[in-house]
Protein backbone atom coordinates (compact mmCIF):
# COMPACT_ATOMS: atom_id res chain seq x y z
CA UNK A 1 0.00 0.00 0.00
CA UNK A 2 1.15 3.61 -0.58
CA UNK A 3 2.43 5.55 2.42
CA UNK A 4 1.43 9.22 2.63
CA UNK A 5 2.79 11.46 5.39
CA UNK A 6 0.18 13.34 7.37
CA UNK A 7 1.53 16.74 6.33
CA UNK A 8 1.35 16.01 2.59
CA UNK A 9 -1.40 17.61 0.48
CA UNK A 10 -2.98 15.68 -2.40
CA UNK A 11 -5.54 17.49 -4.55
CA UNK A 12 -7.54 16.30 -7.54
CA UNK A 13 -6.96 13.05 -9.38
CA UNK A 14 -3.84 11.50 -7.83
CA UNK A 15 -3.15 7.81 -8.47
CA UNK A 16 -0.46 6.10 -6.39
CA UNK A 17 1.02 2.71 -7.28
CA UNK A 18 2.02 0.00 -4.84
CA UNK A 19 4.77 0.97 -2.44
CA UNK A 20 4.73 4.69 -3.29
CA UNK A 21 5.99 6.89 -0.45
CA UNK A 22 4.95 10.54 -0.12
CA UNK A 23 7.13 12.31 2.44
CA UNK A 24 6.53 15.34 4.65
CA UNK A 25 5.13 18.57 3.24
CA UNK A 26 4.78 17.34 -0.35
CA UNK A 27 2.10 18.97 -2.51
CA UNK A 28 0.53 17.02 -5.39
CA UNK A 29 -2.10 18.62 -7.62
CA UNK A 30 -3.56 16.17 -10.11
CA UNK A 31 -4.00 14.69 -12.54
CA UNK A 32 -0.92 12.75 -11.40
CA UNK A 33 0.04 9.09 -11.63
CA UNK A 34 3.00 7.69 -9.70
CA UNK A 35 4.33 4.22 -10.52
CA UNK A 36 5.08 1.54 -7.98
CA UNK A 37 7.99 2.07 -5.63
CA UNK A 38 8.46 5.76 -6.41
CA UNK A 39 9.50 7.80 -3.37
CA UNK A 40 9.14 11.51 -2.60
CA UNK A 41 11.41 12.26 0.35
CA UNK A 42 9.83 15.58 1.29
CA UNK A 43 8.89 19.12 0.22
CA UNK A 44 8.28 18.04 -3.39
CA UNK A 45 5.75 20.01 -5.46
CA UNK A 46 4.15 18.13 -8.37
CA UNK A 47 1.65 19.70 -10.77
CA UNK A 48 -0.33 17.62 -13.23
CA UNK A 49 -0.79 16.51 -15.91
CA UNK A 50 2.14 14.38 -14.76
CA UNK A 51 3.03 10.71 -15.13
CA UNK A 52 6.02 9.31 -13.23
CA UNK A 53 6.97 5.65 -13.67
CA UNK A 54 8.27 3.08 -11.21
CA UNK A 55 11.08 3.27 -8.65
CA UNK A 56 11.97 6.91 -9.08
CA UNK A 57 13.58 8.79 -6.20
CA UNK A 58 12.71 12.46 -5.70
CA UNK A 59 14.74 14.35 -3.12
CA UNK A 60 13.59 17.44 -1.26
CA UNK A 61 12.50 20.57 -3.08
CA UNK A 62 11.92 19.12 -6.56
CA UNK A 63 9.26 20.90 -8.63
CA UNK A 64 7.78 19.07 -11.63
CA UNK A 65 5.05 20.09 -14.06
CA UNK A 66 5.09 23.84 -13.49
CA UNK A 67 4.18 26.19 -16.33
CA UNK A 68 6.84 26.96 -18.95
CA UNK A 69 8.85 30.13 -18.39
CA UNK A 70 7.51 31.84 -21.49
CA UNK A 71 5.96 35.26 -22.01
CA UNK A 72 3.62 33.84 -24.66
CA UNK A 73 2.36 30.78 -22.79
CA UNK A 74 -0.78 30.83 -20.64
CA UNK A 75 0.51 29.66 -17.23
CA UNK A 76 -2.89 28.16 -16.40
CA UNK A 77 -3.10 25.99 -19.53
CA UNK A 78 -2.39 22.39 -18.47
CA UNK A 79 -1.44 20.98 -21.88
CA UNK A 80 -0.01 17.44 -22.04
CA UNK A 81 2.26 18.04 -19.03
CA UNK A 82 5.29 15.91 -18.20
CA UNK A 83 6.01 12.18 -18.65
CA UNK A 84 8.85 10.55 -16.72
CA UNK A 85 10.04 6.94 -17.03
CA UNK A 86 11.45 4.51 -14.47
CA UNK A 87 14.35 4.41 -11.99
CA UNK A 88 15.43 8.01 -12.29
CA UNK A 89 17.07 9.97 -9.47
CA UNK A 90 16.25 13.64 -9.00
CA UNK A 91 18.34 15.36 -6.35
CA UNK A 92 17.51 18.51 -4.42
CA UNK A 93 15.63 21.30 -6.19
CA UNK A 94 15.50 19.80 -9.67
CA UNK A 95 12.89 21.55 -11.84
CA UNK A 96 11.13 20.16 -14.93
CA UNK A 97 8.54 22.25 -16.77
CA UNK A 98 5.52 21.05 -18.68
CA UNK A 99 5.19 21.20 -22.46
CA UNK A 100 3.92 24.00 -24.66
CA UNK A 101 2.86 21.50 -27.34
CA UNK A 102 -0.79 20.48 -27.46
CA UNK A 103 -0.05 16.77 -27.82
CA UNK A 104 3.47 15.82 -26.66
CA UNK A 105 4.64 16.18 -23.04
CA UNK A 106 8.05 17.15 -21.81
CA UNK A 107 9.57 13.68 -21.67
CA UNK A 108 12.27 12.15 -19.44
CA UNK A 109 13.34 8.54 -20.07
CA UNK A 110 14.75 5.92 -17.71
CA UNK A 111 17.74 5.63 -15.36
CA UNK A 112 18.73 9.28 -15.57
CA UNK A 113 20.54 11.12 -12.80
CA UNK A 114 19.64 14.78 -12.30
CA UNK A 115 21.93 16.31 -9.67
CA UNK A 116 20.98 19.23 -7.44
CA UNK A 117 19.55 22.39 -9.02
CA UNK A 118 19.53 21.02 -12.56
CA UNK A 119 16.69 22.07 -14.87
CA UNK A 120 14.87 20.70 -17.93
CA UNK A 121 12.72 23.29 -19.67
CA UNK A 122 9.45 22.89 -21.53
CA UNK A 123 9.25 20.37 -24.36
CA UNK A 124 12.62 18.76 -23.60
CA UNK A 125 13.16 15.17 -24.69
CA UNK A 126 15.67 13.26 -22.57
CA UNK A 127 16.66 9.67 -23.37
CA UNK A 128 17.98 6.98 -21.04
CA UNK A 129 21.03 6.78 -18.80
CA UNK A 130 21.99 10.46 -18.92
CA UNK A 131 23.75 12.38 -16.15
CA UNK A 132 23.19 16.07 -15.45
CA UNK A 133 25.62 17.51 -12.91
CA UNK A 134 24.72 20.24 -10.43
CA UNK A 135 23.27 23.34 -12.02
CA UNK A 136 22.93 21.90 -15.54
CA UNK A 137 20.41 23.89 -17.58
CA UNK A 138 18.43 22.56 -20.53
CA UNK A 139 16.43 25.26 -22.30
CA UNK A 140 13.10 24.59 -23.98
CA UNK A 141 12.88 22.04 -26.80
CA UNK A 142 16.32 20.57 -26.08
CA UNK A 143 16.86 16.92 -27.03
CA UNK A 144 19.38 14.82 -25.09
CA UNK A 145 20.15 11.35 -26.41
CA UNK A 146 21.02 8.23 -24.41
CA UNK A 147 24.09 8.28 -22.19
CA UNK A 148 24.91 11.96 -22.57
CA UNK A 149 26.57 13.89 -19.73
CA UNK A 150 26.44 17.60 -18.88
CA UNK A 151 28.92 19.06 -16.41
CA UNK A 152 28.16 21.38 -13.52
CA UNK A 153 26.73 24.81 -14.36
CA UNK A 154 26.58 24.05 -18.07
CA UNK A 155 23.86 25.41 -20.34
CA UNK A 156 22.24 24.08 -23.52
CA UNK A 157 20.46 26.57 -25.80
CA UNK A 158 16.88 25.96 -26.91
CA UNK A 159 16.29 23.55 -29.81
CA UNK A 160 19.82 22.11 -29.49
CA UNK A 161 20.57 18.38 -29.50
CA UNK A 162 23.15 16.65 -27.31
CA UNK A 163 24.10 13.45 -29.11
CA UNK A 164 24.34 9.93 -27.78
CA UNK A 165 27.19 9.55 -25.29
CA UNK A 166 28.32 13.15 -25.81
CA UNK A 167 29.71 15.27 -22.99
CA UNK A 168 29.31 18.97 -22.21
CA UNK A 169 32.11 20.15 -19.94
CA UNK A 170 31.28 21.93 -16.72
CA UNK A 171 30.89 25.69 -16.79
CA UNK A 172 30.41 25.93 -20.56
CA UNK A 173 27.50 26.44 -22.94
CA UNK A 174 26.35 25.35 -26.37
CA UNK A 175 24.09 26.93 -28.98
CA UNK A 176 24.90 24.36 -31.67
CA UNK A 177 24.21 20.62 -31.82
CA UNK A 178 26.82 18.35 -30.25
CA UNK A 179 27.42 15.15 -32.21
CA UNK A 180 27.47 11.71 -30.54
CA UNK A 181 30.50 10.94 -28.36
CA UNK A 182 32.03 14.36 -28.97
CA UNK A 183 33.11 16.45 -25.96
CA UNK A 184 32.38 20.16 -25.80
CA UNK A 185 35.27 21.73 -23.87
CA UNK A 186 34.20 25.36 -24.09
CA UNK A 187 31.52 27.39 -25.87
CA UNK A 188 30.61 25.62 -29.14
CA UNK A 189 34.12 24.16 -29.32
CA UNK A 190 34.66 20.42 -29.62
CA UNK A 191 38.01 19.68 -28.06
CA UNK A 192 37.91 15.92 -27.69
CA UNK A 193 35.88 12.70 -27.69
CA UNK A 194 34.22 10.82 -24.88
CA UNK A 195 36.35 7.71 -25.27
CA UNK A 196 35.75 6.62 -21.68
CA UNK A 197 32.02 6.76 -22.27
CA UNK A 198 32.30 4.65 -25.42
CA UNK A 199 34.31 1.97 -23.63
CA UNK A 200 31.88 1.92 -20.71
CA UNK A 201 29.00 1.45 -23.14
CA UNK A 202 30.77 -1.59 -24.59
CA UNK A 203 31.70 -0.28 -28.01
CA UNK A 204 34.23 -2.38 -29.90
CA UNK A 205 37.67 -1.17 -30.93
CA UNK A 206 36.48 -1.01 -34.53
CA UNK A 207 33.55 1.22 -33.57
CA UNK A 208 35.80 3.49 -31.54
CA UNK A 209 38.22 3.72 -34.49
CA UNK A 210 35.32 4.75 -36.73
CA UNK A 211 34.35 7.53 -34.36
CA UNK A 212 37.99 8.67 -34.15
CA UNK A 213 38.03 8.93 -37.96
CA UNK A 214 34.78 10.93 -37.95
CA UNK A 215 36.15 13.24 -35.27
CA UNK A 216 39.37 13.86 -37.20
CA UNK A 217 37.46 14.41 -40.44
CA UNK A 218 35.03 16.93 -38.95
CA UNK A 219 37.22 18.62 -36.36
CA UNK A 220 40.87 18.16 -37.32
CA UNK A 221 41.10 18.02 -41.13
CA UNK A 222 40.56 21.71 -41.80
CA UNK A 223 37.70 20.86 -44.16
CA UNK A 224 34.48 22.80 -44.24
CA UNK A 225 31.55 20.89 -42.77
CA UNK A 226 30.15 20.32 -46.26
CA UNK A 227 33.43 18.84 -47.48
CA UNK A 228 33.76 16.77 -44.32
CA UNK A 229 30.26 15.37 -44.89
CA UNK A 230 31.23 14.46 -48.46
CA UNK A 231 34.18 12.52 -47.07
CA UNK A 232 31.93 10.78 -44.52
CA UNK A 233 29.64 9.73 -47.36
CA UNK A 234 32.44 7.54 -48.72
CA UNK A 235 32.04 5.32 -45.63
CA UNK A 236 28.28 5.49 -45.20
CA UNK A 237 28.07 1.68 -45.02
CA UNK A 238 29.75 1.86 -41.62
CA UNK A 239 26.89 2.09 -39.05
CA UNK A 240 28.85 4.46 -36.83
CA UNK A 241 29.54 6.83 -39.72
CA UNK A 242 25.91 6.59 -40.83
CA UNK A 243 24.89 7.69 -37.31
CA UNK A 244 26.86 10.91 -37.74
CA UNK A 245 25.49 11.57 -41.20
CA UNK A 246 21.95 11.18 -39.87
CA UNK A 247 22.65 13.53 -36.94
CA UNK A 248 24.09 16.21 -39.22
CA UNK A 249 21.21 15.88 -41.69
CA UNK A 250 18.54 16.51 -39.05
CA UNK A 251 20.35 19.36 -37.27
CA UNK A 252 18.37 22.57 -36.93
CA UNK A 253 20.94 24.64 -35.06
CA UNK A 254 24.13 23.68 -36.89
CA UNK A 255 26.99 21.50 -35.68
CA UNK A 256 29.62 22.33 -33.06
CA UNK A 257 33.13 21.62 -34.39
CA UNK A 258 36.46 23.32 -33.62
CA UNK A 259 35.31 26.69 -34.95
CA UNK A 260 33.79 27.85 -31.67
CA UNK A 261 35.54 29.70 -28.90
CA UNK A 262 39.01 28.16 -28.57
CA UNK A 263 39.58 27.28 -24.94
CA UNK A 264 43.29 26.45 -25.22
CA UNK A 265 44.35 29.30 -22.95
CA UNK A 266 41.75 28.35 -20.37
CA UNK A 267 42.96 24.76 -20.55
CA UNK A 268 46.51 25.91 -19.86
CA UNK A 269 47.79 24.87 -23.26
CA UNK A 270 46.92 21.19 -22.77
CA UNK A 271 47.12 19.49 -26.19
CA UNK A 272 44.18 17.74 -27.81
CA UNK A 273 44.22 14.11 -26.56
CA UNK A 274 43.05 12.82 -29.94
CA UNK A 275 46.24 13.00 -31.99
Secondary structure, DSSP 8 states (H G I E B T S, - for coil): --EE-TT-EEESSEEE-TT-EEEET-EEESSEEE-TT-EEEES-EEESSEEE-SS-EE-TT-EEEE--S-TTS-TT--TT-EEE-SS-EE-TT-EEE--SSSS--EEE-SS-EE-TT-EE-TT-EE-SS-EE-TT-EE-TT-EE-TT-EE-TT-EE-TT-EE-TT-EE-TT-EESSBB-TTEEEEETTEEEEE-HHHHHHTT--HHHHHHHHHHHIIIIIS---HHHHHHHHHTTTTSHHHHHHHHHHHT-SS-B-BSSS---TTTTTT---S--
